[in-house]
């Protein structure tokens, strides 16, 4: 698609093809189809060639290249709209989803698959479960505390309290929700996911994050599938980290931080900490499952010997 845009095909989702790019913090808000299309297309071809290389000769070298490709894709293409639309989706509102947003989602999906492949190639065979438990606990603590200031500020605005802003700003927020055709209660969809997310983040270090509580219908007492925790947490981690980078860049370019944006400065540590906590959880679960498999194999071997 990128090479097609470079050759004049319609649908270029950056620059003039993205009317909201500049205000949403897109790094490609001034991009032109030819150089941008060539650069993105070559990057995609490099990633594809490296993937074939990794399939034929698995090792650290292709893993590093894939990780660099994933990081570059996440750093350059997406912006704060990823987190914005993720938050609005909880209220069933998708009115802000357009071609640039869909392109960002596609690129983030690709970056996630590249990063997953890189992790498989780079991680050591043995897992130090105790070390990852310690790292996971500290990372989870940061990931739990960092979003609370924004949730508190947003809750105050929803209650009509101008915390750190003017009353007009609060009134404009309420008017914006109404203009989108949403009920007033929908404004809490930008707060409730933060609170629920904090509780779910705790599951990355708690027992109920590995095994469903007995009271859960149908699944009570069973092991929690690793993907059920890792995939949503990874999506949120990527979206929050990207939005955090945009907030920090705006703060640096503006030379100051407004009270409105101040809680957003914690989004970057929140996203990074959530990513580390998620990886630590996945590694601990991998060690746990490996131990279970070794025990099962050992029991089968003993029975055969008997």
N, C-alpha and C positions, 0 to 999 in steps of 0.2 A: 504493500500500500504506500509506503514512504517513497519508494522509487517511482511509483506511478504518479504521486503528487509532484515529484521533481520533474517529471516529463509533461506536466500540465493537466493531469487528471483532476476533476473537481473533488471537493470534500476535504481540503486541507484544514485540519482542526486547530491551527495555531494562527498567530498574526491577524490578518484581516478576516480570517475565517472564524475568529473567536472574539466576539464583541465584549465578553466579560473577562477576558484573560488578564488585562492589566489590573483591574480592581481586585481580582481574586489571587493575585500574586504569581501568575504564570511566568516562568523564566523565558517562555517562548512567545510572549505577547507581541514582540516586534519581529518575529521570525518570518522568513520568506520561503516559499515552497522549494526552490531549487537547492540551496545549500543545506537547509534543514532536512529535506527529504533524502538527499544523498547521505548526510551524516547518520540519520536514524536508520536508513536502509542498510548502510554498511555495518552499523552496529548490530542490526538484527542478523545479517549474514555471518558475522563473526561469531555471534552466540550460537547460531545453528551449526556452524562448522565445528565449534568447540564441543557442542553436544555430541556430534558424531564421533569426534576424537575421544571423548570420555567413554562412549559406548565401546569403542574398540580397544582403548588403552586406559582404563580407569586409573586415576592417580591424583596427586595433589596439584600438579600443574594445570590440567583442565579445570579443576575445582576452583583454583584462584581466578582464572579467566572468567568463569561463569559468575563468580561472586562479584567481580568488578563490573561485569555487564549488568547484573541485577541492580547493584548500587547506583550505577550511572543512570539506568532507566528510571529508578525511583526518585533520584535527585533532580532530574531534568524535566520529565514530562508532567507529573501530577502537581496539583496545587491544593489549596484549602477546600475546593469544592468537593473533594472526595469525602472529607469528614462532614461537610455541610449536608450533602445528600444522604450520607449514612445516618445522620441524626434525624433528618426529616422523614426517612423511610419508616421509622418507628411509628409515625402518626399516619402512615399511608399516603404521604404526599410525595409525588415524583415530578412535580411541575417544573423543577429546575434541571431535570436530566435532559441534556441535549447531546449533539454529536461530540463536542469536545469532552464532555464528561464520560460518555461511553468509551471514547478513545483512551481516556485516562484509566478507566476501569480495566480495559483490555490490557494496557501496558502494565498495570500493577499485577494482574493475574500472571502475565508472562514473567515479570520480575520475580514473583513468588515461586513459580516453577523452577526458574533458573537458580534461585537461592536454595530451594529445597535440594536440587541436584548437587549444588556446591557443598551443602552440609553433609550429604551422604559421602561425597568424595573426600572431604577434609577431616571429618571427625575421627578420633582414634577408635580402635576396636574395643578397648577396655574403657569402662565408665567408672569414674570415681563418684559414686552416689552421694557420699558424705559431703564432698566438696561442692557438688551441684546443689545439694540441699541448703547449704549455708549461703551460697550465692543467690539461690532462688528466694530465700527468706528476705535478704536485704533488698533485692530487686523488687519483690512483691510489696515490701513496705513503702518504697518510693512510689510504685505504681498505684498504690491505694491512697496515699496522701496527696499526690500531685494534682489530681482532678478536683479535689474538694473545694478549693477557692473558687474555681469557675462555677461549680454547681451551686455554691452559696450565693455568689453574685447573681447568677441567672435566676435563682429562686426569688431573691429580693426583687429583681426587676419584674418578675411575673406577679408578685404581690403589689406592684405599684410603687415600690420603694426605690428611689434613685441612688442606689449604692455606688458611689464613685462616678456618677454621671448626672446629667441634668434631668429634670422631670420631662422635658420635651423628648429626650432620647427614649425614655421609658414609654411614653405615649406613642412614639413612632414605631417602636417594636410591636406594641399591641395592634396598631393599625396595619402593620405589615402582615401579621398573622391573619387578620381579618381579610386583607386584600388577597391573600392566597386561598380564600374560601375555607379556612380551617376554623374550628371552634376555639374559643379562648383556652380551653383545657389543653389544646395541642401544643401550646407554648411549653408545657411541662415535659413534653417529649424530648426537650433539649436538656432536661435536668434528670429525669427518672433514669434514662440509660446510664448516666454517670454513676448514680447510686447503685443501680443493679450491677453495673460493670465492676464497681468496687467489691461487691459481695462475690461475684464470680471470680474476680482476680484472686481473692483469698483461697479459692479452691485449688489454685496452683501449688499451694503448700499445705493444704489440709487433707485429712483423710477422705472427706466426702468428695474431694476432687478426683479421687482415684477409684472410689467405689460408691455407687449410688446408696443413699440412706434407705433403710428398710421401708419407710413410708412412701417412697416413690412408686407409683403404679407401674406394673409390668416389669420394671427394671430394678426394683428394690433389691439391694444386696449384691447386684452384679457389678462387674468391673466397668468403669467409664471408658468408652473407646477413646484412645489418645487423640484421634482427629477431632472429636467432638469438643475438646478443650483447645487444641492447638490451632485449628483453622480459624474460628472466630477471633481468638486472641491475637493471632497474627494479622488478620485484616484490620482490627482496631489499632494495633501497634503501628502498622504502616500508615494508616490514615492520620493518626494523631502525630506521628513523627513528621510527616510531610507538612501538616498544618503548622506544627511548631516551628519548622524551619522558615516558613513564610512569615510568621509573626515576628520572629527574631530578625529576619531580613528587613521587614518594614520598620522595626524599631531602630535598626542601625542606619537605614537610609533616612529616616525622619529625625534622627538625633535625640529622640526622647520617646518615652513610653507613656501613653495615656492610661487613665484608670480603667478604661474600657478594655484595653488590651493586656493589662498587667497580668491577670491570671493565665493568659495565653502563653506567657513566657515559660510556664511550667509544662506546657504540652510536649516540648521536646524531651525533657527528662522523663516525663510520663511515658511517652511512646517508646523510648529506648529501654527504660526499665521494664516495661511490659514485655518487650521483645526478649530481653535477657531472662526474665522470669518464665516465659513460655518455653524458651529453649531449655532452661534448667529442668522444667517439668518434663519435657519430652525425653531428655537424657535419663532422668531418674526412672521414668516409666520403662524406657528401653532396658535399663539395668534390671529392673524388677521382672520384666517379662523374660529376659535372658536367664535369670536365676530360676524362674519357674520352669522354663523349658529344660534347663540342665537337670533340675530335680526330677522332672517327668521322665526324661531319657534315662537317668540313672535308675529310677524305679523300674522302668520297663526292662532294662538290662539285667537288673537283679532278679526279676521274676523269671526271665528266660534262663538265667544261670541256675536258678532253683529247679 
